[in-house]
Amino acid sequence: MGARCSKLGFCFWSSNIDSNIPRSSDLDKGGETEQGKWPAFREYGLDELKIATSGFSVDNIVSEHGEKAPNVVYKGQLENGSHWIAVKRFHKSAWPDARQFLDEARMVGQLRSDRLANLLGCCYEGDDRLLVAEFMPNETLSKHLFHWDTQPLKWAMRLRVALYLAQALDYCTSKGRALYHDLNAYRVLFDQEGNPRLSCFGLMKNSRDGKSYSTNLAFTPPEYLRTGRITPESVVFSFGTLLLDLLSGKHIPPTHALDLIRGKNYLVLMDSCLEGHFSNDEGTQVVRLATRCLQYEARERPNVKSLVTNLTSLQKEADVASHVLMGMSQETSAQEQTPRLSPLGEACSRVDLTAIHEILETTGYKDDEGVANELSFQMWTGQIQDTLNSRKRGDTAFRAKDLTTAIDCYTEFIEGGTVVSPSVLARRSLCYLMSNKPQEALADAMQAQAVYSEWPTAFYLQAAALFSLGMDSDARETLGDGAALEARRKRH
């Protein structure tokens, strides 16, 4: 880590991001928990999630993150840069009882496994009910199986998906959460390493509509059609439909598939892209396992622990990492390690002045704690009150977007010289930007950096001003510097 100077004449810290992080196939973990890897479940504030998702921007919607319409899931990043998150938002009518919602979320939030996209927390304020989970950046099984762009899912990877999914269900069962609602190819997500994970959202049951399955009756367990109740055996039936998906590369109704299997035409089921990549014995074993899962009588289906045992013996290329089997290049893997922009960085990259204003207003002055202000008793008693009153008037005007008044009051505060505040400089910088004065905005952001040399906010505001001045190349470089500082903060 070292300091260097930019073309604009100021210094910043740069960091080298190691892209050669060793990866493993993870087949030996068996889905065990590692509690230290994840933060404890907690309750989030609605404002915090608004900032993380850029105000629930439509640009951040990830409709296939383990969910199908009409459910809406947003990608976001927490303000401290600690985690990318997936936020599922729905109306309180789905959970009228906030306490019931919180209790259910807390129970699911106790689960922690490498085989799950884990639930990190929840939020309930007013009419909003939100779930916060780990964000999985590499799409869903539906995408990789049915709508692939560059290569079909390899046979070895399909077997790994089946095993990891079975391990996830086995882990949940061992923790008293055996019921999983509407298990399908949308619920299987791929993490940064290319490993498949089971979405935690399916472990939460919507209290109002009581529906555990989609309206497509051809894929619904027969006992659910009779009783409207989901059982552990119903989950195994859905697992069987997923095995058919993996075998065929298509979403084939179980009754049609079973007719082919009974007629010993199961090879017709197999995805033509897999020809020559599996033995007849392997194909037969997977077909038999799917058939057992799809038995009409629930008691005749295997349990999830039996699924794990059967699928473990079928694994191929166990020493090959998932990202290799998925065809993810090393270049892509290196890019995944590049520091990510915080919500403020994202807003500044778009010069979204409304979002920047909301973030600075919410952040307040907490970052000023990194700046020492040594005042004598005489200075405190003689000058500080007038100075703080100027800032207070500026803050009121800033909140109301009365830009001229805010600039005047903040200028009075700054020129008073009693207290040094990079946050006041940042706020005045934004006021200048909103007043179409990017040169003045840049000067204030640079002065904020001079006061607090390792403050990402100063770099991000400089970038916004540079974009406004048409200096896009310098702006992008400065954004990267801010992201590197945030990554350094997170490591330390």
Buried (B, 14 or more C-beta within 10 A) or exposed (E): EEEEEBEBEBEBBEBEEEEEEEBEBBBEBBBEBEEEEBEEBEBBEBBBBBBBBBBBBEEBBBEBBBBEEEBBBBBBBBBEBEBBBBBBBBEBEBBEEEEEBBEBBBBBBBBBBBBBBBBBBBBBBEEBBBBBBBBBEBBBBBBBBBEBEEEBBBBBBBBBBBBBBBBBBBBBBEBEBBBBBBBBBBBBBBBBBBBBBBBBBBBBBBBEEEBBBEEEEEBBBBBBEEEEEBBBBBBBBBBBBBBBBBBBBEBBBBEEBBEBBEEEEBEEBBBEEBEEBBEEEBBEBBBEBBBBBBBEEBEEBBBBBBBBEBBBEBBBBBEBBBBBBBBBEEEEBBEBBEBBBBBBBBBBBBBBBEBBBBBBBEBEBEBBEEBEEEEEEEBEEEBBEEBBEBBEBBBEBBEEBBBEBBBBBBBBBBEBEBBBBBBBBBBBBBBBBBBEBBEBBBBBBBBBBEBBBEBBBBBBBBBBBBBBBEBEEBBBBBBBBBBBBBBBBEEE
